[in-house]
Amino acid sequence: MEISLRRLRAAFAVDRRVLTLAFARMADGIGNSFLIVVIPLYVTSDVVTGATFGLSESVIIGGILSLFGFLNSSFQPFTGRLSDRTGRRKAFILIGLAGLATTNVAYVFADTYQLLVLIRGLQGVSVAFIVPASIALVNELATTADRGGNMGVYNTFRLVGFGTGPIAAGAVVNAGPYAIPSIAAIPFSGFTIDGFDAAFFVAAITAAISYGLVTILISDPESTRENAGAELSIDVWDDSGSNVFDPIFTLGVATLFLATTIGLFATIQPQINDHLEQGSTWFGLQFAAFIVAQVLLQTPVGRACDRFGRRPFIVLGMVFLIPTTLVQGFIATSEVMFLARLLQGVAGAMVFAPSLALAGDLAGAGESGSKLSVLTMAFGFGIAVGPLASGLLIGYGFQWPFVFGAVIATLGALLVYTQVEETLETAASLPGTGS
């Protein structure tokens, strides 16, 4: 393991702790993304019973998926600020991973809508401990010269896990039940589990692997402990007077709109499959196409923004998000939908790492958890709003969720263009831009 990490560290030119953290987030990302595909199937199965309160299945699914994002995002400013005050990133990450592993196992015993809501809510709170502390740790292990590249590597591996999960999840569920042979030396062996339980156990195991990696290989930087307890604040307005909104707040709003467009897809899986006359395998590939583009481009875009500047990539990415979102509402074949999702992923890749790098440039000593939690919180809210919005809008016509996504992407592009300035003073000119 140590030899592999050394080779990857040399290939990606990042701190060992950044690479280890990226691996840990990749592992728990596999498990968490499993649930995005498994929960809708689980809700519509015969296993889950109970009162639906007069709501349709698509609204119930959207509500359960969205609850995770709402609670995750709502708690992130508090956990981010608390990790700044204590200077203990590692402890917060471990608390979150322990909660995530426990709640993944709890799904095995959930047979009512109420229990699913409770467990998904607890998962949202657990992940709120992981995200701000993780991204703050990456930021503090980087410098202005390599911050974009570090953010890109971290997001690449995290998204490898997030993209792998949906592809494997459907296969794990459909291949069940699984017979576990009886082995004398192993307690509790010799039983059968269905595909849903197998998926939940896989998610729990990946969270446990992440916990082990962080425990053994991650440590808090000395500078984080030294700057703990600093006075922290989140600004909405630009105190310098050059713009209306604070740049980090603006990036948070743009990230909210970006994540909302991403989240539109998952809730309306049945409608997409019916519209395109396709099965769950095609849907899994289309869902993962966005992630594939992220995986391929996050690191090169991150490194490019260290050289050419953060702002050009963010602006161009938000602009490209508009047509790649809108077109999904008017596509008639599975292959073209896959291509549209892939191109939408290109747009997202141009925004993610540069936005985090720009916010990291602006964060003062000991403020990484608080400042960067604005972006991670906004992303979580967007992932929550997207499924809820699409679940409500799909009733008016297949195209309307994607029209909504294109509108908010346009607003995000305008905000970034008018309110965010470059932070990299030594940025080279992008070829063909003359800037």
N, C-alpha and C positions, 0 to 999 in steps of 0.2 A: 504493500500500500504506500509506504514512504517513498519507494523508488518511483512508483507511478506518479505520485504528487510532485516529486522533484522534476520529472520529465515534463509534466504539464505546466508546472510553474515556469520552467525555462521556455516552453513554447508560447505561453501567454504573457510572460514577463510581468507577473504580479506577485504580491506578497503571499507567502504560504497560507497565512490565515484567511486572506480573501478567497483563495482557491478552495480551501477547506470549507469555508462558509458557503461558497457556491455549490460545492458537492452536497453539503447538508441540506441546503434549500432545494436542490435537485431531487433528493430522496423524498423529502416531505411534499414536494410539488407533485410527484407521481401519485401519492396517496390522495392528496387534496383534489387533484383534477379527476381522479377516479370518480369522486362523488358527484361531480357536475353532470356526468353521464348516468351514473347509477341511480341517483336520487329520483330523477324523473321516471325512470323505469320502475323503481321500487314503489313510488307513489301510485302508479297506475296498475300495479300488480294486485293479486288477491291477498297478499300478505298484510297490507295496511288496511285497517278498517277504522270506523268511528265517524263522528259527525263532520260534515264538510262545511257546515254553516251556510249552505246555499251557494257556495262558490264553485266555479268550474275547476276541472283538474289543472288547466293551464295556469289559472290564477293561483291555485294552491302551490303548484310547482314554483312559480315565479316568486311567491311569498316566502317559501322555505329557502330558496337559493338567495333571495335578496336579504333575508334576515341576517345571514352570515356577514354580508358586506356592510350592512348598516351598523351592526354591533362592533364588527372589526374596526370600521372607520371611526365610529364614535369614541371608542376607547383609545385609539392610537395617539391623539394629542396628549392624553394623560400618561400613558405608558412611555411615550417618547420623552416627555418632560421629566418624568420620574427617573428614567434611566440617565438623563443628563445630570440631574441633581445628585444621584448616587454614584455616577461614574461606573456603573456595573452593567455593561451590555450583555456579557455572557450569561449572567444569572437570569436576566429577563428572557433571553432566547430559550434557555432550558425550561423555565416555567411554562412558556408557551408550548414547547414541543411535548412536554409531559401531559399537558391538558389535551393536546391534539391526539396523542396516542390513545389516551383514555376514552375520549369521546368517539373515536373511530370504532373501538370495541363495543361501545354502548349501542351503536346502531343495530347490532345483532339482536338486541332485546326490544327494539322499537317496533311495535306493531300498530300504533295509532298515529294519527296526524299530530296530536298534541305532543307526543314523545319526540317525534321527528323535529318539531319546532323547537322544543327545549334543547335537544342535543345539538342541533345546528346553531342555535344561539350561543351555547357554551363554546362551540368551536370558534365562532367569531371572536369571542373574548380572548380565547387562547392565542389565536393568531395575532391579535392586537399586541401581545407581548413580544412576538417574534419579529414583525416587520420593521418597526421603527428602530429597534436595537440593532438589527442586522444591517440595515442600510446606513445607519450612523457609524457602525463599526467599519464598514467598507470605506466610507467617506474619510474617517480619521486615519485609516491606513494608507490613504492616497495623498498625492500632492496636486497642485494646480496643473502641473505638466502631464500627469498621467491619470487624473481623476476620471475623465471620460472613458479611458480604456478599462480602468478597474470596474466602473459601473457596467460597462458593456460585458465584461467577462462574467461578473456576478449574475447579471440578468440572463446571459446566454445559458449558463448551466441551470439556473432556476427554471427557465422556460423549456429546456430539454425535458425536465421532469414534468412540467405542466402540459407539454405537448404529447408526451408519451402516454400519460394516463388515459386520456379519452379513447385512444386507439385500442389499448389493451382492455379497458373496462368492459366494453360490450362483449368481447371475446370471453372474458372471465365469467361474466354472468351467464352467457348462453351455453358455455361448456359444462355448467353444473348440472346435477349435483356431483360432488366429489367424495369418493370413498377413502377415508383415512385408514390404512391398515393397522391392525392391532400389533403393537410391538411391546414385548414384555418389559423392556428397559425404559420405555417412555410412558409416563402416566398420561391418562386421558386420551390415549390413542384408541383406534378401533371404532370409528363413528363416521357418519355421513353429514356433509354440510351442503347447502344449496349454493347456487351461484352468487346470490346476493351476500350471504354471510362470508363467502370466500373473498369477495371484493372488499368488504369491510375489514377483514383480517389483513389483507394486503396493504390497505391504507394505514392500519395501525403499525404494521411491521416497518413500513418506510419511515414513519415518524420516529419509531424507536431507533432505527439506524441513524437518523439525523441527530438524535439526542446523544448517541454514542460518539459520533464524529465531533460534535461541539464540545462535549465533555473532555475528550482526550487531546484535541488538537487546537482549540481556540483559547486565547487569553486576551484580556483587555489591555490596550496600549497604556503605557505609563502616563501619556499626556491626557488620556480620558479621565483617569483618576485624579490627576492634578487639577483639572479644570472643573471637576464636579462641584455642584452647588452654585453655579453662576446664575445671575438674575436673568430670566428668560421672558421673552414676549413674542407674540405673533402679530405682525402688522398687516392691516388691510390697505391702508392708504400709503402713498409714496411720500415719505418725510422730506425727501430732497426737493420735491416740487417740480421735478422735470416731467413726471407722469402723474396720472391720477391714482393708479393702484400700485401697491408694492409688487416688485417683480416675482417674488416667491409666491405671493398670493395669486398673482395672475397665472403663473405656471400651474398652480393648484387647480384653478378653474379650468384651464385648458386640459389638464390631465383628467379632471372629472368628465369633461365632454368626450375625450378620447376613450376612456374606459367605458362610458355609457354606450358608445357605438359598438365596442367589442362585446359587451354583455347582451346586446339585443338578440344574438343568435341562439343562445343555449335554450331559452325557455320555450321557443316555438319549434322545437325539434319535430313534433308530429305534423305540424302544418307545413314545414319545409319539406319533409319527406313526402307528404301527400302532393304538394305543389309540383315537386320535381319527379314524382313517381319513382322514388328511390328507397333503399333500405337503410338500416342503422349504420352499416359499414361506410356507406358514402357520407353520411352525416358526420361520422367520426373523422373521416379524412378531411372534410371541409372545415370542421372545427379546428383540427390540428394544423391546417394549412397556414392560418394566421401565425401560429407558433413556429412553424418551420421557417417562415421568413424572418421572424425574430431571432431564432437561433443562428441563422446564417449571417445576419447583418448586425446584430447588437455589438459585437466586439469590433468589427471594422469601422462601424459608424462612431462608436465611442472613441476609438483612437483617432479617427479623422477629425472629430470635433475638438480634440486636444491640439490639433494642428491648425485647423481652419476656423475655429470658433464654434460656440454652442448655438447661437441664435439662428444662423442660416439653416441649419438642419431642422430645428424645431419649427420654423415658419414653413419651410417647404413640406415637411411631413404633415403638418396640420392642413395645408392646402390640398395635398394629394389624398388626404383622408376623405374629403368631400365626395369626389366622384366614385371612389372605390366602395364607399358605403351606400350611396344612392343606387348604384347599378344593381345591387343585390335584390332590390325589390322588384326588378323587372326581368330577371333571368329565368330561362325556361328549361335549362339542362344542368345536370349534375356537374359535368366537366367545366362549364363556364362559371358555375358557382364556386368551384374549387379555385379557379384562376382568380376570381374576384377576391376571395378571402386571402389568397396569397399576396395579391397586390395591396390589400388593406393592411396586411402584416408588414409590408415594406414601409408604408406610411407610419405605422406605429413604431417601427424600429428607428426611424429618423427622429422620433420625439422622445422616447423613453430615456436612453442613456444621456443625451445632451441636456435634457431638462434636469435630471438628477445632478449632473456635473455642474450646471450653472447654479442651481440652488446650493450645492456644496461649496462652490466658490464664494457665495455670499454669506454662508453660515460662519459665525465667529467661533472662537475656541469654546468648546463645551456646549455648543448649541445644535450640534448635528441632529440629535434625536428630535428636538422640538421643531427645527426648521424643515428638515426633510420629511417629518411626519405630515406636514401640510400636503405634500405630493402623494405620499403613500395613503394618507387618509382619503384624499380626493379620488385616488384610483379605486380604493375599496368602495367608496360611495357610488362611483360610476358603475362598477361591476354589480352593485346592488340595484341601482336605478334601472340599468339596461334591461335585465330580465323582467322587472316589474312593468316597465314601459311597453315592452314588446308584448307581454301577456295581455295588457289592456288594449293596445292599438291593433293587434292582429284581427280583432273582431270587426274592424272597419274596412279591412282589405289587406291582402298580403303585402302590398308595397308600403303601407303607412309606417311601420316601425323603422324602415330604412330611410324614408323621407325625413322623419323626425331626426334620425341620426345625422343625416347630411346637413340639416339646419343647424344643429348645435355644433357640428364640426366647423361650419362657416363662422359662427360666433367665436369659437376658440381661436381660429386662425387670425381673425381681426384683432382680438385681444392681445395675442402674442406679438403681432406685427406692430401694434401701436404702444404697448406698455412694457415690453421687455427689451433691455439693451445688452450688448455683448459684455462679457466679463473677462474674456481672454485677451489681454492687451497685445500679446505677441502673435496673434492669429495671422496665418498666411491667407492670401486671397484664394478663394475657390476658383478652379479653372472655369473661365467663361463668365464669371460674375463681375470682375473688375472691382471687387470690394475686399 
